[in-house]
Amino acid sequence: MCVVTAVADGERAGCLVGFASQCSIQPPRFAVWLSKANHTYRVARAAHHLAVHLLTGDQRDLAGLFGGETGDEVDKFALLDWEEGPGGTAVLPGAAAWFAGAIIHRTDGGDHVGFVLDPVRWGGGREGPLLRLSDTCDIDPGHPAG
Protein backbone atom coordinates (compact mmCIF):
# COMPACT_ATOMS: atom_id res chain seq x y z
CA MET A 1 0.00 0.00 0.00
CA CYS A 2 1.21 3.49 -0.73
CA VAL A 3 -0.02 7.07 -0.62
CA VAL A 4 0.07 8.94 -3.93
CA THR A 5 -0.08 12.74 -3.97
CA ALA A 6 -0.80 15.06 -6.87
CA VAL A 7 -0.67 18.84 -7.27
CA ALA A 8 -2.05 20.84 -10.20
CA ASP A 9 -3.62 24.25 -10.75
CA GLY A 10 -3.12 25.20 -7.09
CA GLU A 11 -4.95 22.12 -5.79
CA ARG A 12 -3.42 19.28 -3.72
CA ALA A 13 -4.79 15.74 -3.48
CA GLY A 14 -3.70 12.36 -2.19
CA CYS A 15 -5.06 8.87 -1.79
CA LEU A 16 -4.19 5.41 -0.53
CA VAL A 17 -3.28 3.17 -3.48
CA GLY A 18 -3.17 -0.60 -3.68
CA PHE A 19 -2.32 -0.94 -7.38
CA ALA A 20 1.33 0.10 -7.85
CA SER A 21 4.44 -1.57 -9.20
CA GLN A 22 7.80 -1.15 -10.78
CA CYS A 23 7.16 -1.63 -14.49
CA SER A 24 10.63 -1.27 -16.07
CA ILE A 25 14.19 -1.84 -14.90
CA GLN A 26 15.99 0.06 -17.67
CA PRO A 27 14.94 2.78 -17.87
CA PRO A 28 13.55 2.79 -14.32
CA ARG A 29 9.77 3.20 -14.37
CA PHE A 30 6.98 2.80 -11.83
CA ALA A 31 3.20 2.71 -12.38
CA VAL A 32 0.41 3.73 -10.02
CA TRP A 33 -3.27 3.21 -10.75
CA LEU A 34 -5.80 5.80 -9.60
CA SER A 35 -9.57 5.28 -9.49
CA LYS A 36 -11.53 7.53 -11.83
CA ALA A 37 -14.01 8.11 -8.98
CA ASN A 38 -11.28 9.62 -6.84
CA HIS A 39 -10.47 13.31 -6.24
CA THR A 40 -6.75 12.53 -6.60
CA TYR A 41 -7.34 11.21 -10.12
CA ARG A 42 -9.05 14.45 -11.13
CA VAL A 43 -6.07 16.49 -9.88
CA ALA A 44 -3.53 14.03 -11.36
CA ARG A 45 -5.01 14.45 -14.85
CA ALA A 46 -3.52 17.97 -14.94
CA ALA A 47 -0.34 17.19 -12.93
CA HIS A 48 3.13 16.76 -14.42
CA HIS A 49 4.54 14.81 -11.44
CA LEU A 50 3.20 12.51 -8.73
CA ALA A 51 4.77 11.55 -5.40
CA VAL A 52 4.55 7.97 -4.14
CA HIS A 53 5.02 7.22 -0.43
CA LEU A 54 5.52 3.95 1.44
CA LEU A 55 4.23 3.97 4.99
CA THR A 56 5.19 1.85 7.97
CA GLY A 57 2.62 -0.31 9.74
CA ASP A 58 2.46 2.14 12.64
CA GLN A 59 1.31 4.93 10.28
CA ARG A 60 -2.16 3.48 9.98
CA ASP A 61 -3.74 6.82 10.97
CA LEU A 62 -2.07 8.44 7.96
CA ALA A 63 -3.32 5.59 5.75
CA GLY A 64 -6.79 6.14 7.19
CA LEU A 65 -6.67 9.84 6.36
CA PHE A 66 -5.66 9.21 2.74
CA GLY A 67 -7.85 6.13 2.29
CA GLY A 68 -10.91 6.98 4.35
CA GLU A 69 -11.42 10.67 3.61
CA THR A 70 -12.12 12.31 0.28
CA GLY A 71 -10.43 15.48 -0.89
CA ASP A 72 -13.86 16.54 -2.17
CA GLU A 73 -14.73 17.26 1.48
CA VAL A 74 -11.48 17.41 3.51
CA ASP A 75 -8.18 19.27 3.00
CA LYS A 76 -5.97 16.37 4.09
CA PHE A 77 -2.82 18.47 3.82
CA ALA A 78 -4.09 20.97 6.41
CA LEU A 79 -3.99 18.08 8.90
CA LEU A 80 -0.34 17.04 8.46
CA ASP A 81 3.22 18.09 7.71
CA TRP A 82 4.22 18.06 4.06
CA GLU A 83 6.86 19.68 1.87
CA GLU A 84 6.94 20.83 -1.71
CA GLY A 85 8.94 18.41 -3.83
CA PRO A 86 10.02 18.09 -7.45
CA GLY A 87 7.56 19.44 -9.99
CA GLY A 88 5.51 20.99 -7.20
CA THR A 89 4.59 17.61 -5.70
CA ALA A 90 3.43 17.27 -2.10
CA VAL A 91 5.93 15.09 -0.22
CA LEU A 92 5.20 13.50 3.15
CA PRO A 93 8.61 13.68 4.85
CA GLY A 94 7.70 11.16 7.58
CA ALA A 95 7.20 8.30 5.11
CA ALA A 96 9.39 5.19 5.22
CA ALA A 97 10.34 5.97 1.63
CA TRP A 98 9.08 8.27 -1.10
CA PHE A 99 9.85 9.25 -4.66
CA ALA A 100 8.59 11.91 -7.01
CA GLY A 101 8.21 10.96 -10.64
CA ALA A 102 7.48 12.78 -13.85
CA ILE A 103 4.32 11.45 -15.51
CA ILE A 104 5.41 10.09 -18.88
CA HIS A 105 2.32 8.10 -19.85
CA ARG A 106 -1.29 7.54 -18.82
CA THR A 107 -3.24 4.43 -19.74
CA ASP A 108 -6.92 3.73 -19.24
CA GLY A 109 -7.47 0.39 -17.54
CA GLY A 110 -11.24 0.55 -16.97
CA ASP A 111 -12.26 2.06 -13.63
CA HIS A 112 -8.62 3.01 -12.94
CA VAL A 113 -6.03 4.95 -14.96
CA GLY A 114 -2.37 3.96 -14.82
CA PHE A 115 0.23 6.72 -14.48
CA VAL A 116 3.70 5.64 -15.59
CA LEU A 117 6.34 7.60 -13.71
CA ASP A 118 10.00 8.40 -14.36
CA PRO A 119 11.48 8.77 -10.83
CA VAL A 120 13.38 12.05 -10.46
CA ARG A 121 14.04 12.31 -6.69
CA TRP A 122 13.54 10.10 -3.63
CA GLY A 123 14.01 10.05 0.11
CA GLY A 124 12.63 8.79 3.38
CA GLY A 125 14.15 6.92 6.24
CA ARG A 126 11.45 5.90 8.70
CA GLU A 127 12.17 2.35 9.82
CA GLY A 128 9.77 -0.46 10.54
CA PRO A 129 7.65 -3.03 8.73
CA LEU A 130 5.80 -1.55 5.76
CA LEU A 131 2.05 -1.05 5.69
CA ARG A 132 0.30 -3.95 3.93
CA LEU A 133 -3.13 -4.42 2.41
CA SER A 134 -4.16 -6.54 5.40
CA ASP A 135 -3.36 -3.54 7.66
CA THR A 136 -5.90 -1.38 5.81
CA CYS A 137 -8.87 -3.70 5.19
CA ASP A 138 -11.04 -1.99 7.81
CA ILE A 139 -10.58 1.52 6.36
CA ASP A 140 -13.88 2.61 4.82
CA PRO A 141 -12.97 4.23 1.49
CA GLY A 142 -13.71 7.91 0.91
CA HIS A 143 -15.07 6.92 -2.53
CA PRO A 144 -16.30 3.65 -4.01
CA ALA A 145 -13.58 1.76 -5.92
CA GLY A 146 -14.99 2.37 -9.37
N, C-alpha and C positions, 0 to 999 in steps of 0.2 A: 504494500500500500504506500502511496506517496501523495503529497499535496502539490498540486500544480497551481501556479499563480500566473495571471496575465494582467497587463496594463495596456490600455489604448484610449486615446481621446480623453485623457484625464480621469479615467475610471479604472479602479482596481477590482480584481476578482480572484477567487481561489476556490478550489474544491479538492475533495479527497478522491483519488483515482485508483482504481484496481487494475485497469488495463494499461500496462506500460512495459516496455522492453527495449533492450538494446536491439537494433535491427541491422547494424553493419559494423564490422570490425575496422575495415579500411576502405573508405574513410570512416571515422567513428560517427555513428548515428544512433539516435534513440527516438522511439516513438511513444507518444502518449495519446490516449483516446478519450475524448470529451463527449459527454452526452449532449445531444442537440437541445434537450429540455433545460439545460443548465445555464445559469447566468454566466459562468466562467467561459463557456463556449461562445456566447454572444460577444463577450469582450475579446476573446482570443481570435475571433474572425478578423479583427482589425489590428491585432498585435503583430509585431515583427519578431519578438522574442517571448519565450516562456521560461519560467523557472520551475524546476522539479526538485522536491525536497523529500528525503527519507527521514522518517521519524523513529524514535525509539519507543519501545513498548510502554514506557512510563509517560509518554506524551499523548495519552489517549484523549485528554481534554482538548488538546489542539486538533486531533483527528475529529473529535466530535463537533468542534466549531466549524471546520471546513467540510465535514460530511453531513452534519445534521442541521445546519442553518443555510439559508439561501441568501445570496447577495442581493436578491430582489427586495429583501426586507431588512437585512442587517449589514452594517459596514463592519465586516470581520476585522479589518485592519485597524480600526479604532480601538479594538480590544486587545491588541498585542504589539510587541516590538517587531519592527521590520525595517529593512534598509533598501534603498534604491540600488539596483544592480545593473548589469550590462543591458543595454537597450531599453533602459527604463523599467526593467522588471522589478517586482517586489520580492525581496529575498528574506527568508525567515532565518536569522543568524543562529538561532538555537537548535537548528535541525542537526541530525546525526551527519548528514551529508546533503549537499545541494549542488546543482549546476544550473546555469542559464544557457539556453541554446537559441540560436537563430532559427526561425521557422523557415525551412527550405521547401516543404511540400505539405499539402493537405490532401487527404483522401477520404471520401465518403464511404463509410462501412455499414450504413443502415441507420440505426438510431444513435450511433456515435461517429465522430469524425476523428481520423488519425492525423496528428501533427508530427511530422518528422523533423527532428531537431539536430542541428550541428552545434555541439557543445562549444562554448566560447570561454567560459570561466566557471570555476567550481570551488567549493570550500566545505566547511563543516568541522566537526570534531567531537560532537557529543557521543559518548560511549554508552554501550548497552545493547541488548538484543533489539533488533528492528521490529517495528510494528508489522503485524501480519493480518491477513484477512480475518482470521479467526478472532483477533483482538477487537475487530470493529463490527462484528455481525449484529450487535444490539444497537447500533447507531441508526436511528430513524432518519432516512435521507431527506434533505431539504427539498428535493424534487424527485418525482418518479424516475426510474432508470431510463425510460425511453419516451 
